[in-house]
Amino acid sequence: MSSESTTQLATFAGGCFWCMEHPFDVLEGVLSTTVGYAGGSLDNPSYEAVCSGQTGHAEVVQVAFNPQLISYTALLQRFWLNIDPTTKNRQFCDSGSQYRTAIFYHSPAQEQEALASLTWMEHHKPFPEPIVTEIIPIGTFWPAEEYHQKYYQKNSLRYHSYRRASGREQRLQSLWNRLNLA
C-alpha cells in the first residue's frame, strides 16, 4: 500500500500549541505532530508576528496519522477534551485570536466528521455555555520555528510549569469530568 493511503493530516487550534502537541503524540497511530500557524493572511509568519494578533493565524498542531490505526473521529475526541470550547479568542491564560479554537479540515469527509462531532458535543456537553469552536478549511499551514517543535520534550520543566500556571488542567477537569464518552 502506498504511503499516501496510510497517512492523513488533521489540524487543530487549541490555544498554546506547546500544550496541544503532547496529547496527540501519545496516541497509537499518530505518526508525527508539527506545531505551526494556520488561518491567517501573511505568508511564512513568524511567532512574533502571529503573537501580535495582526496576521489572523491561530497556533495549531498538525497531526500526521495512519487512519488504519486511529480514526479521525478519535483525534477529534482527543481535541475536544484538551480545549475549552466555550471561550472565543482565548484559551486559559492566553488571550487573542491566535489562541482561538478551531478544527481545520483537510477534506469534505473531515468536514462532515468534524460537524458530526460538534453536533454530538453540543448534545452531550456537561456544561451550559455554547461551543464557539470554528470548523473551517485548512488553507496554508506554516510550520513554527524549530525551537517550538516538541517543546514539551526540549524544555520539560518550563513546559510543565507553564501548563500548571496557565490553569489549563483545572479548567479542563471542570469542563469535561462529567462527560460520558461511552
MISE-696962 format. One line per 3 residues: number of its first residue (from 1); for each residue x, y, z of N, C-alpha, C, O. Coordinates in pm, 1 decimal, decimal comma. Layout:
N
NUM = X/Y/Z/X/Y/Z/X/Y/Z/X/Y/Z; ...;
This chain:
182
1 = 83,7/-118,5/0,0/0,0/0,0/0,0/88,3/124,9/0,0/192,9/125,9/64,8; 49,0/227,2/-69,6/129,7/348,8/-78,3/119,1/430,3/49,5/22,1/418,7/124,4; 221,1/513,8/73,5/221,0/596,2/194,6/108,6/697,7/192,8/60,5/737,5/299,0;
4 = 64,2/741,7/72,6/-46,2/837,6/66,1/-173,4/780,0/128,2/-248,2/851,7/194,6; -197,7/651,1/106,8/-321,2/591,9/157,2/-313,2/559,2/306,2/-416,1/535,8/369,7; -193,7/557,2/362,2/-181,4/523,9/504,2/-143,0/644,2/589,8/-124,3/629,9/710,6;
7 = -131,1/760,9/530,1/-102,1/881,5/607,1/-201,7/990,5/569,9/-219,4/1023,0/452,5; -266,1/1045,8/671,1/-355,1/1160,1/653,5/-313,2/1268,2/751,7/-237,2/1242,7/845,1; -363,6/1389,7/729,8/-334,0/1503,0/816,6/-461,4/1551,2/884,3/-570,0/1548,1/826,4;
10 = -445,3/1595,3/1006,8/-551,0/1662,5/1082,8/-487,0/1784,5/1146,5/-372,5/1778,5/1191,2; -560,2/1895,6/1151,0/-503,4/2018,7/1206,8/-602,1/2081,1/1304,2/-719,2/2101,1/1272,0; -552,5/2111,7/1424,4/-636,5/2161,9/1532,6/-573,3/2284,3/1598,5/-452,7/2288,0/1623,0;
13 = -656,5/2384,0/1626,7/-614,9/2500,5/1704,4/-679,0/2487,6/1842,3/-801,1/2478,3/1854,9; -595,4/2487,2/1944,2/-646,3/2470,2/2079,8/-572,4/2555,6/2180,4/-543,4/2511,3/2291,5; -541,9/2677,8/2141,3/-464,2/2764,1/2230,3/-316,6/2738,9/2209,0/-272,8/2709,3/2097,8;
16 = -241,5/2750,5/2314,2/-96,2/2732,9/2308,3/-60,0/2601,0/2241,8/-99,0/2494,2/2289,0; 14,9/2608,5/2131,7/47,0/2485,1/2060,8/141,5/2395,9/2137,8/146,1/2275,6/2112,2; 217,4/2450,8/2231,8/302,5/2366,1/2315,4/218,2/2262,6/2389,7/259,1/2147,6/2406,4;
19 = 100,5/2305,1/2433,9/14,3/2217,8/2514,3/-71,7/2123,9/2430,3/-132,4/2031,4/2484,3; -77,7/2145,8/2301,3/-161,3/2061,4/2215,4/-84,0/1948,2/2148,3/-144,9/1855,0/2095,8; 45,9/1954,7/2149,1/126,1/1853,6/2079,1/129,4/1720,4/2154,9/102,9/1615,4/2096,5;
22 = 161,2/1724,4/2282,3/175,2/1601,5/2360,8/49,5/1514,3/2362,8/62,6/1392,7/2348,9; -71,8/1568,9/2379,2/-189,8/1481,8/2382,6/-207,2/1396,1/2256,4/-266,7/1288,6/2263,1; -156,7/1441,8/2143,2/-166,1/1363,5/2019,8/-45,4/1271,6/2002,2/-58,5/1160,8/1950,2;
25 = 71,9/1317,3/2045,5/193,4/1236,5/2029,7/182,2/1100,8/2099,1/244,3/1004,3/2054,5; 106,2/1091,6/2204,6/98,4/967,1/2282,1/-0,2/865,9/2224,6/-9,9/754,6/2276,4; -73,2/900,9/2120,1/-174,6/811,5/2064,4/-113,9/714,9/1962,5/-37,3/755,4/1875,0;
28 = -149,0/587,9/1974,8/-107,7/489,6/1875,8/-174,1/524,4/1742,2/-293,8/552,7/1737,0; -97,3/522,1/1637,6/-147,5/557,4/1505,4/-110,3/698,3/1463,3/-118,2/731,8/1345,1; -69,5/781,7/1559,3/-18,4/914,8/1525,9/127,6/897,7/1485,8/209,3/847,2/1562,9;
31 = 158,4/940,3/1365,2/292,9/923,1/1310,7/385,3/1037,9/1348,7/504,0/1017,1/1373,7; 330,1/1160,3/1352,9/409,2/1276,5/1391,3/315,8/1393,6/1419,0/199,8/1393,9/1377,9; 368,4/1491,8/1488,7/298,2/1617,8/1509,5/394,5/1731,4/1476,2/515,4/1721,7/1497,3;
34 = 337,2/1838,7/1423,8/415,2/1958,5/1392,6/332,9/2077,8/1438,5/216,3/2090,8/1401,2; 392,0/2164,4/1518,7/320,4/2285,2/1558,4/346,9/2394,3/1455,4/452,6/2399,0/1392,4; 247,4/2482,2/1440,2/260,9/2587,6/1341,9/144,3/2683,5/1344,9/80,2/2703,5/1448,1;
37 = 117,6/2743,0/1228,5/19,0/2850,1/1217,8/-72,0/2823,1/1098,4/-26,5/2776,2/994,1; -200,6/2852,9/1114,4/-297,2/2837,4/1005,0/-407,6/2941,1/1022,9/-428,7/2994,2/1132,0; -476,5/2968,0/914,0/-592,9/3055,2/919,0/-565,1/3202,5/901,6/-655,3/3284,3/919,9;
40 = -443,8/3238,9/867,1/-410,2/3381,4/855,4/-380,0/3424,6/713,5/-393,2/3347,3/618,7; -339,0/3550,4/700,9/-318,8/3610,4/569,3/-172,9/3632,2/532,2/-143,8/3657,3/415,3; -81,3/3624,0/625,6/60,0/3652,3/599,8/133,0/3524,2/561,1/119,1/3422,1/628,5;
43 = 210,5/3528,7/453,5/291,7/3413,2/414,4/408,3/3397,5/511,3/470,4/3495,2/553,2; 436,2/3272,2/545,7/550,1/3235,4/629,8/561,5/3323,0/755,3/664,5/3387,2/776,4; 458,6/3326,1/837,1/460,6/3413,7/954,5/559,2/3365,7/1060,6/585,9/3246,1/1072,5;
46 = 611,7/3458,2/1135,7/697,2/3426,4/1249,6/610,4/3417,7/1375,5/496,5/3464,4/1377,3; 665,6/3358,1/1478,8/596,5/3350,3/1606,8/561,5/3490,2/1657,6/450,9/3513,2/1706,5; 655,1/3582,3/1645,8/633,0/3718,6/1692,9/518,0/3785,0/1616,8/435,7/3854,3/1676,7;
49 = 512,3/3764,1/1485,5/404,5/3822,7/1405,3/269,4/3763,6/1444,5/171,5/3836,7/1459,6; 263,9/3632,6/1460,9/139,0/3567,5/1499,9/96,2/3615,1/1638,8/-21,6/3643,1/1660,7; 189,7/3624,5/1731,7/157,7/3669,6/1868,4/107,8/3813,2/1872,9/41,8/3853,1/1968,9;
52 = 138,7/3890,8/1770,6/90,1/4029,1/1767,0/-61,2/4033,7/1747,4/-125,3/4134,7/1776,0; -118,0/3922,3/1697,9/-261,3/3917,3/1671,5/-301,0/3984,7/1541,7/-420,2/3996,0/1513,0; -204,9/4029,9/1462,3/-235,3/4104,7/1340,6/-237,6/4020,3/1213,5/-278,8/4070,1/1108,7;
55 = -194,8/3893,8/1219,3/-185,5/3812,2/1097,8/-310,1/3727,6/1072,2/-329,8/3679,4/960,7; -393,1/3709,2/1172,6/-511,5/3625,3/1159,1/-485,8/3476,9/1179,4/-579,4/3397,0/1175,4; -360,4/3438,6/1201,1/-327,6/3297,8/1222,0/-365,9/3252,6/1362,6/-373,4/3332,3/1456,2;
58 = -389,6/3123,1/1374,2/-404,0/3057,6/1503,6/-283,9/2967,0/1523,5/-228,7/2914,1/1426,9; -243,3/2948,9/1648,2/-144,0/2846,7/1679,4/-213,3/2712,2/1665,0/-321,2/2691,1/1720,4; -151,0/2620,7/1590,0/-213,1/2491,4/1562,3/-113,4/2377,6/1580,8/8,0/2397,8/1585,6;
61 = -169,0/2258,1/1590,9/-89,6/2136,2/1581,3/-141,1/2058,6/1461,6/-261,1/2034,6/1447,9; -47,5/2019,3/1374,3/-84,1/1936,1/1260,5/-39,2/1793,3/1291,3/76,6/1768,0/1324,5; -134,2/1701,5/1279,2/-114,0/1562,6/1316,9/-111,1/1477,2/1190,3/-207,6/1476,0/1113,8;
64 = -1,0/1406,0/1168,2/4,8/1305,0/1062,6/-32,5/1172,9/1127,9/26,1/1133,6/1228,8; -130,8/1104,7/1069,5/-178,5/981,5/1132,8/-208,8/874,1/1029,3/-232,8/902,9/912,0; -207,2/750,0/1075,7/-242,4/635,8/993,3/-387,8/601,7/1022,6/-417,8/553,4/1131,8;
67 = -480,2/625,4/927,6/-621,7/601,7/954,0/-656,8/454,0/971,8/-767,4/420,9/1014,7; -563,3/366,0/939,2/-585,8/223,8/965,4/-560,6/190,5/1112,2/-603,5/85,7/1160,4; -491,0/279,6/1183,4/-459,4/256,6/1324,2/-536,4/347,1/1419,5/-561,8/310,0/1534,0;
70 = -573,4/465,4/1372,3/-651,4/558,4/1454,8/-743,0/638,1/1361,7/-701,7/682,0/1254,4; -865,3/655,3/1404,0/-962,1/726,7/1320,4/-953,6/877,4/1341,5/-906,7/925,2/1444,8; -999,4/949,5/1242,5/-1011,0/1094,4/1256,4/-1107,3/1128,4/1370,2/-1087,0/1225,9/1442,5;
73 = -1211,1/1048,1/1385,5/-1306,7/1068,6/1495,2/-1237,4/1059,5/1631,2/-1267,5/1138,0/1721,1; -1145,8/965,5/1646,9/-1070,8/954,0/1773,1/-983,6/1077,1/1795,7/-969,2/1123,2/1908,9; -925,5/1130,3/1688,4/-845,7/1253,2/1702,1/-933,8/1370,9/1740,1/-894,2/1454,2/1821,6;
76 = -1052,9/1378,5/1682,1/-1147,2/1484,7/1718,7/-1182,4/1476,5/1867,1/-1186,6/1578,4/1936,1; -1207,2/1356,9/1915,1/-1239,7/1340,0/2056,8/-1124,0/1387,9/2145,1/-1146,5/1455,3/2245,6; -1001,1/1353,5/2107,8/-884,0/1398,1/2184,4/-875,4/1550,7/2181,9/-844,6/1613,5/2283,2;
79 = -902,9/1609,8/2065,5/-901,8/1755,7/2053,3/-1000,7/1819,0/2150,9/-962,6/1904,7/2230,6; -1127,5/1777,4/2145,2/-1230,4/1839,5/2229,1/-1192,5/1834,7/2376,8/-1211,2/1932,4/2449,3; -1139,5/1721,4/2421,1/-1110,2/1704,7/2563,6/-986,0/1780,4/2609,4/-952,8/1778,5/2727,9;
82 = -917,4/1846,6/2517,1/-797,7/1923,9/2550,9/-814,2/2073,1/2528,5/-716,3/2147,7/2529,4; -938,9/2117,1/2508,3/-965,0/2260,5/2489,3/-1082,2/2304,2/2575,4/-1157,9/2222,0/2627,0; -1095,5/2434,6/2589,8/-1216,4/2495,9/2643,6/-1290,2/2553,6/2523,4/-1254,3/2660,9/2475,0;
85 = -1393,5/2483,6/2474,2/-1461,3/2528,6/2353,1/-1560,8/2641,1/2376,5/-1633,8/2678,7/2284,9; -1564,9/2695,5/2497,9/-1664,2/2797,0/2533,2/-1610,2/2939,0/2528,8/-1685,7/3034,1/2548,8; -1481,8/2955,0/2503,1/-1423,5/3088,9/2505,2/-1374,4/3128,4/2366,6/-1305,5/3051,2/2300,0;
88 = -1409,9/3247,5/2324,3/-1369,5/3297,8/2192,4/-1238,1/3373,4/2206,9/-1222,9/3458,5/2294,5; -1144,4/3340,7/2119,8/-1015,2/3410,6/2115,6/-941,9/3407,1/2249,0/-880,6/3505,2/2291,0; -949,7/3292,0/2314,1/-881,9/3276,4/2442,5/-876,0/3128,1/2476,3/-969,5/3053,3/2447,6;
91 = -766,8/3086,3/2536,9/-755,8/2955,0/2598,4/-676,7/2972,2/2726,3/-557,4/3002,2/2725,3; -747,4/2952,1/2837,1/-685,7/2954,7/2968,5/-621,4/3091,5/2992,2/-693,0/3191,6/2990,0; -490,8/3100,7/3014,7/-430,7/3231,3/3044,5/-392,8/3308,7/2918,1/-353,7/3425,1/2926,9;
94 = -403,6/3246,7/2802,2/-362,4/3310,8/2677,3/-481,9/3375,6/2608,4/-586,7/3313,2/2591,9; -465,0/3500,9/2568,4/-575,0/3576,2/2509,5/-533,5/3633,5/2374,4/-420,7/3680,1/2358,0; -624,6/3629,8/2278,3/-601,4/3682,2/2144,1/-650,7/3583,4/2041,4/-665,1/3464,7/2070,6;
97 = -676,9/3631,7/1920,0/-731,6/3544,4/1815,4/-636,8/3430,4/1779,7/-680,9/3327,1/1729,4; -508,5/3447,9/1804,8/-412,7/3340,9/1776,1/-432,7/3220,6/1868,5/-378,0/3113,4/1842,6; -510,5/3237,1/1976,1/-537,9/3128,9/2070,8/-680,5/3076,5/2059,6/-728,5/3007,8/2149,7;
100 = -748,5/3108,4/1950,0/-885,4/3058,5/1930,6/-883,5/2906,9/1910,5/-779,1/2847,0/1884,5; -1001,6/2847,0/1923,2/-1012,9/2704,4/1896,4/-1076,3/2684,1/1760,2/-1171,5/2752,7/1722,9; -1021,2/2587,9/1686,6/-1073,0/2559,1/1552,8/-1030,8/2419,7/1509,9/-926,3/2368,2/1549,6;
103 = -1115,2/2361,5/1428,1/-1082,6/2238,5/1356,7/-1064,1/2280,7/1211,4/-1157,7/2328,3/1147,2; -943,5/2262,8/1160,6/-912,6/2295,0/1021,4/-920,8/2165,3/941,6/-832,8/2079,9/952,6; -1025,1/2150,4/861,9/-1041,8/2024,4/789,7/-964,1/2024,0/658,6/-943,0/2127,4/595,2;
106 = -921,7/1901,3/619,8/-840,8/1881,0/500,2/-919,3/1821,9/383,9/-867,0/1813,2/272,8; -1043,2/1781,3/407,1/-1123,6/1717,8/301,6/-1271,6/1731,8/336,6/-1305,8/1761,5/451,1; -1358,9/1710,6/239,1/-1502,1/1711,4/270,2/-1540,0/1604,7/374,2/-1627,9/1627,2/457,3;
109 = -1474,1/1490,2/369,1/-1502,6/1385,4/468,6/-1465,6/1433,8/609,2/-1540,9/1411,3/703,9; -1351,1/1499,6/623,5/-1313,5/1553,4/755,0/-1412,1/1660,8/799,2/-1448,0/1667,1/916,8; -1455,9/1745,0/706,9/-1553,1/1847,7/743,2/-1679,3/1782,7/800,0/-1730,6/1826,7/902,9;
112 = -1729,1/1679,1/734,2/-1850,4/1612,4/780,9/-1830,3/1547,7/918,0/-1917,8/1555,7/1004,2; -1714,5/1483,5/937,9/-1686,1/1422,3/1067,9/-1673,3/1529,4/1176,5/-1721,2/1510,6/1288,3; -1609,2/1641,2/1143,9/-1594,7/1749,4/1241,8/-1731,0/1807,2/1278,2/-1757,8/1832,6/1395,7;
115 = -1817,5/1828,4/1178,9/-1951,9/1879,7/1207,0/-2031,9/1780,3/1290,6/-2106,3/1820,0/1380,3; -2016,6/1650,8/1261,4/-2086,1/1548,4/1340,3/-2035,2/1547,1/1484,5/-2113,6/1530,2/1577,9; -1905,3/1564,8/1502,7/-1850,6/1567,2/1639,0/-1898,6/1691,0/1714,3/-1924,9/1684,3/1834,4;
118 = -1910,1/1803,5/1644,6/-1962,8/1924,8/1706,4/-2108,2/1903,2/1749,1/-2146,5/1940,8/1859,9; -2187,3/1844,1/1663,4/-2327,4/1815,9/1697,1/-2336,0/1724,8/1818,9/-2416,6/1748,3/1908,9; -2252,8/1620,6/1821,7/-2251,5/1528,9/1936,4/-2214,6/1604,7/2063,4/-2280,0/1590,2/2166,6;
121 = -2109,1/1685,7/2054,9/-2065,5/1762,3/2172,1/-2174,2/1858,1/2219,7/-2195,9/1871,7/2340,1; -2241,9/1923,7/2127,9/-2348,3/2016,6/2167,0/-2461,9/1945,4/2240,7/-2524,8/2003,9/2328,8; -2487,8/1821,5/2205,6/-2595,0/1746,0/2270,4/-2552,1/1677,7/2399,7/-2637,0/1645,5/2482,8;
124 = -2422,5/1654,9/2418,4/-2374,1/1578,7/2533,9/-2282,2/1657,8/2627,3/-2236,4/1603,8/2728,0; -2255,0/1781,4/2596,6/-2160,2/1859,2/2677,7/-2211,4/1871,3/2821,9/-2330,7/1890,8/2845,1; -2120,6/1859,6/2916,7/-2160,3/1867,6/3057,5/-2153,3/2009,1/3114,8/-2139,8/2025,6/3236,1;
127 = -2162,3/2110,1/3030,6/-2156,4/2249,9/3074,2/-2262,7/2327,5/2997,3/-2299,7/2286,7/2887,2; -2313,0/2438,3/3052,1/-2422,0/2510,8/2986,8/-2379,0/2608,2/2876,3/-2460,2/2640,7/2789,7; -2256,4/2654,6/2876,8/-2212,2/2755,5/2780,7/-2212,5/2700,8/2638,0/-2192,8/2581,1/2617,3;
130 = -2234,9/2788,5/2539,2/-2231,0/2743,6/2399,5/-2087,7/2713,8/2354,6/-1991,5/2767,9/2409,1; -2075,7/2628,0/2255,8/-1946,6/2595,3/2194,5/-1920,1/2696,4/2083,1/-2004,8/2717,5/1996,3; -1802,0/2758,9/2086,2/-1767,2/2861,6/1987,6/-1653,0/2819,3/1894,1/-1602,2/2901,4/1817,7;
133 = -1613,5/2694,7/1899,7/-1505,3/2642,9/1815,6/-1545,0/2646,3/1668,5/-1654,7/2604,4/1631,5; -1454,3/2696,8/1585,4/-1477,8/2707,4/1441,3/-1443,0/2575,4/1371,5/-1356,2/2500,7/1416,9; -1511,7/2548,5/1261,7/-1477,2/2437,4/1172,0/-1460,9/2500,0/1034,7/-1557,5/2543,9/972,2;
136 = -1333,5/2503,3/988,2/-1300,9/2577,4/866,6/-1196,7/2502,3/782,6/-1123,4/2418,6/835,2; -1190,0/2532,3/651,4/-1089,1/2465,3/567,3/-947,6/2506,9/606,9/-926,2/2617,5/656,6; -852,6/2418,8/584,7/-715,8/2439,0/630,9/-644,6/2555,5/563,3/-574,1/2628,5/632,8;
139 = -657,4/2577,4/437,0/-574,3/2680,3/373,8/-428,6/2638,5/382,1/-396,4/2520,9/365,3; -340,3/2734,4/407,9/-196,9/2704,8/416,4/-155,7/2685,4/560,7/-190,9/2764,7/647,9; -80,5/2578,5/585,0/-20,3/2551,4/715,8/126,3/2592,5/708,2/198,5/2555,4/615,6;
142 = 168,1/2669,6/807,4/307,4/2712,2/816,1/369,3/2652,6/941,9/324,0/2684,1/1051,9; 471,5/2567,3/929,8/536,4/2513,2/1049,8/598,3/2625,8/1132,5/652,4/2722,1/1078,3; 589,5/2611,9/1262,2/652,3/2708,3/1353,4/803,1/2686,1/1355,8/853,8/2585,3/1306,6;
145 = 871,4/2780,4/1412,7/1016,0/2773,1/1425,9/1055,6/2645,6/1501,4/979,7/2593,2/1582,9; 1174,9/2598,2/1472,2/1221,4/2470,0/1527,9/1218,0/2467,4/1680,9/1187,4/2363,4/1739,1; 1248,5/2578,2/1746,8/1252,3/2575,6/1893,2/1115,6/2550,9/1955,3/1107,7/2519,1/2074,0;
148 = 1006,7/2564,6/1877,8/872,3/2534,2/1928,4/835,4/2386,5/1911,3/748,1/2336,1/1981,8; 900,9/2317,7/1818,7/867,8/2177,9/1792,7/908,2/2091,8/1912,5/1020,6/2100,7/1962,0; 815,1/2008,8/1957,7/839,1/1918,4/2072,2/888,6/1996,0/2194,6/974,9/1949,3/2268,8;
151 = 832,2/2114,6/2213,6/873,7/2199,3/2325,9/859,7/2125,7/2458,3/943,4/2140,8/2547,2; 754,8/2046,7/2471,3/731,6/1974,0/2596,7/843,4/1875,0/2627,8/862,3/1837,6/2743,5; 917,7/1832,2/2525,8/1032,0/1744,0/2547,5/1161,4/1823,8/2565,9/1241,9/1793,0/2653,8;
154 = 1180,4/1925,0/2483,9/1303,4/2003,2/2486,4/1316,4/2089,1/2611,7/1426,8/2109,9/2662,0; 1204,2/2138,5/2661,6/1202,0/2229,5/2777,0/1099,3/2180,5/2878,6/1005,8/2252,5/2913,8; 1117,7/2059,5/2924,1/1018,9/1990,7/3006,5/979,5/2069,0/3132,2/860,7/2081,9/3161,8;
157 = 1075,9/2120,0/3204,8/1044,3/2193,1/3328,7/964,4/2319,5/3300,1/863,9/2346,2/3365,8; 1009,0/2396,7/3202,5/937,4/2519,8/3168,3/796,7/2488,7/3115,6/700,6/2557,7/3149,8; 785,3/2385,2/3032,9/655,3/2344,8/2978,6/559,1/2306,3/3091,8/446,3/2355,5/3096,7;
160 = 602,7/2219,9/3181,2/514,2/2175,7/3290,1/477,7/2290,9/3383,5/365,2/2297,4/3433,1; 570,9/2380,3/3407,1/542,4/2497,8/3489,3/436,8/2585,8/3422,3/341,8/2630,0/3486,8; 454,5/2610,6/3292,3/357,8/2691,5/3217,6/220,2/2625,6/3219,6/119,7/2692,0/3245,3;
163 = 215,4/2496,8/3192,7/88,3/2424,4/3185,2/13,3/2431,6/3318,2/-108,1/2451,7/3320,9; 86,8/2415,0/3428,6/23,3/2424,8/3561,4/-24,9/2567,0/3589,0/-138,0/2587,6/3633,0; 61,1/2663,9/3563,1/29,3/2803,3/3594,8/-81,6/2859,6/3506,3/-150,3/2953,6/3546,3;
166 = -100,0/2804,2/3387,9/-199,7/2856,1/3293,8/-343,3/2829,9/3338,7/-436,2/2894,5/3290,2; -361,7/2736,3/3430,3/-496,5/2698,0/3471,9/-561,4/2596,8/3378,5/-678,5/2562,6/3394,8; -485,8/2549,6/3281,9/-537,7/2457,2/3181,3/-594,1/2329,2/3243,6/-707,9/2291,8/3215,1;
169 = -517,5/2263,4/3326,4/-560,7/2135,1/3384,3/-688,0/2150,0/3466,3/-780,3/2069,4/3454,0; -692,7/2253,1/3549,8/-810,0/2273,6/3634,1/-934,7/2300,9/3550,6/-1041,3/2246,2/3578,8; -922,4/2384,7/3448,6/-1038,0/2418,2/3365,0/-1084,3/2297,1/3284,0/-1204,5/2274,0/3271,3;
172 = -990,8/2219,9/3229,1/-1028,8/2100,8/3152,8/-1103,3/2001,9/3242,0/-1202,9/1942,7/3200,7; -1054,8/1984,9/3363,0/-1122,0/1892,7/3454,6/-1262,3/1943,5/3487,9/-1357,3/1865,2/3489,5; -1276,3/2072,6/3514,3/-1409,2/2124,7/3548,3/-1505,9/2117,1/3430,5/-1626,2/2100,6/3450,7;
175 = -1456,0/2128,8/3309,3/-1542,1/2120,8/3190,6/-1584,3/1978,1/3158,5/-1701,9/1951,0/3134,4; -1487,7/1887,7/3158,5/-1508,8/1756,8/3096,8/-1524,4/1640,2/3193,9/-1554,8/1529,6/3149,3; -1505,3/1659,1/3322,7/-1503,0/1543,5/3413,4/-1635,2/1469,8/3421,2/-1637,9/1354,8/3465,0;
178 = -1745,7/1532,2/3380,1/-1876,7/1467,0/3386,5/-1922,9/1411,2/3251,2/-2034,6/1360,7/3239,9; -1837,1/1420,1/3148,9/-1875,7/1373,4/3015,8/-1865,9/1222,5/3008,5/-1762,6/1164,8/3042,2; -1973,6/1158,2/2964,5/-1975,0/1013,6/2946,8/-1951,0/984,1/2798,6/-2037,3/1009,0/2714,5;
181 = -1833,0/930,8/2768,2/-1797,4/905,5/2628,3/-1837,7/766,8/2580,7/-1808,7/729,9/2466,9; -1903,0/690,5/2664,5/-1944,4/553,6/2625,6/-2056,2/556,4/2523,9/-2102,8/451,1/2480,4;
